[in-house]
Amino acid sequence: MENSNNGIKVVVLKSDNVMMDVIYDAKIIRIKDGKYNLLIMKDYWPVIGEIDGSIYIEADKNYSYDNIKGFYSLTHNLFHLIIKEEGISDDK
């Protein structure tokens, strides 16, 4: 499936540079951390941060990355998530 530019492209990596997921056309990305809640949508301002919490991604199916530690960045509708520690579940 190619990116049709209708949403955000999400790339999920482990800290050892192993690609876990590529998600096309994500509608929303919700980041929940002990310090903040962040809702990211298409054309959101560039952002970079560290996470110790959960990320929920709504696309053609729902993705949930729970109890993770890592880093994220968003530029030009490309979201990178680099996971150091994980507890991952995919809601189908």
Secondary structure, DSSP 8 states (H G I E B T S, - for coil): ----SSSEEEEEEETTS-EEEEEEEE-EEEEEESS-EEEEETT---EEEEEEEEEEEESSSEEEEEEEEEEEEEETTEEEEEEEEEEEEEE-
